Amino acid sequence: MLVLTRKPGESVLIGDDITITILETRGDGVRIGIDAPRGVRIQRDEIVRALTEANVAAVTAGGDGHTRILAALGLSPAAAASAAPPEAAVPAAAIDPDPGAQA
């Protein structure tokens, strides 16, 4: 890891197209500005870690996912089933048993 000392208004260049500028220091924090091409993803480490942990927890949690979503929404499975729209009825004449056959 490269460690540098910078003052507000000073910058660090990474490659040819990324610039990190120290904007200001406040107490124990530092505000930085990052100028990078649109295609470069810039993410805060603590957010990425939290999302990763949440995703792992969601995948490893037991139980039916549909039931857990309904519970999170405050719905019971029976109430959700009665609120579901009815299946669309298709007349038997509209179903072609052999779509490849020529008339």
C-alpha positions in Angstrom: 0.0 0.0 0.0 1.3 3.4 -0.9 0.8 6.0 1.8 0.9 9.7 0.9 0.5 13.0 2.8 -1.6 15.5 0.9 -3.1 18.9 1.9 -6.5 20.3 0.8 -6.4 21.2 -2.9 -3.7 18.7 -3.7 -4.3 15.6 -5.9 -3.1 12.1 -6.6 -3.2 10.7 -10.1 -4.0 7.0 -10.7 -3.1 5.9 -14.2 -4.0 8.4 -17.0 -7.6 9.0 -16.2 -8.3 8.9 -12.4 -7.7 11.9 -10.1 -8.2 11.9 -6.4 -8.3 15.4 -4.8 -8.3 16.2 -1.1 -11.1 18.7 -0.7 -10.9 19.4 3.0 -10.2 17.9 6.4 -12.7 18.0 9.3 -11.7 16.7 12.7 -10.9 13.1 12.1 -12.4 12.9 8.6 -11.2 13.8 5.1 -13.4 14.8 2.2 -12.1 13.6 -1.2 -13.2 14.1 -4.7 -12.7 11.4 -7.3 -12.6 12.2 -11.0 -12.8 9.0 -13.1 -14.3 7.7 -16.3 -18.0 6.9 -16.1 -17.3 3.1 -16.5 -15.1 3.0 -13.4 -17.1 1.7 -10.4 -16.3 3.6 -7.2 -17.7 2.1 -4.1 -17.3 2.6 -0.3 -15.7 -0.5 1.2 -18.0 -0.6 4.2 -21.1 -0.6 2.0 -19.8 -3.4 -0.2 -19.0 -5.5 2.9 -22.4 -4.9 4.4 -24.2 -5.8 1.1 -22.1 -8.9 0.8 -22.9 -10.0 4.4 -26.6 -9.3 3.8 -26.6 -11.3 0.6 -24.9 -14.3 2.3 -27.4 -14.1 5.2 -30.3 -14.0 2.7 -29.0 -17.1 0.8 -28.3 -19.1 4.0 -31.5 -18.2 5.8 -33.9 -21.2 6.2 -37.5 -21.2 5.1 -39.4 -20.5 2.0 -38.4 -17.2 0.4 -41.9 -16.4 -0.7 -43.3 -16.9 2.8 -40.6 -14.7 4.3 -41.3 -11.9 1.8 -45.1 -12.1 2.7 -44.2 -12.0 6.4 -42.0 -9.0 5.9 -44.9 -7.3 4.1 -47.2 -8.2 7.0 -49.3 -10.6 4.8 -50.3 -14.1 5.5 -50.0 -16.7 2.7 -53.8 -17.2 2.7 -54.5 -13.5 2.4 -52.0 -13.2 -0.4 -53.6 -16.1 -2.3 -57.1 -14.6 -2.0 -55.8 -11.3 -3.3 -54.1 -12.8 -6.3 -55.7 -12.2 -9.7 -57.5 -15.2 -11.2 -55.8 -17.1 -14.0 -56.6 -15.9 -17.4 -59.0 -18.3 -19.1 -58.1 -19.3 -22.6 -60.8 -20.9 -24.8 -60.0 -24.4 -25.9 -60.6 -23.3 -29.6 -57.8 -20.7 -29.3 -55.2 -23.4 -28.5 -53.7 -25.0 -31.6 -52.7 -28.5 -30.8 -50.3 -28.7 -33.7 -48.9 -25.2 -34.5 -46.5 -26.5 -37.2 -49.3 -28.1 -39.3 -50.4 -26.3 -42.4 -54.1 -25.9 -43.1 
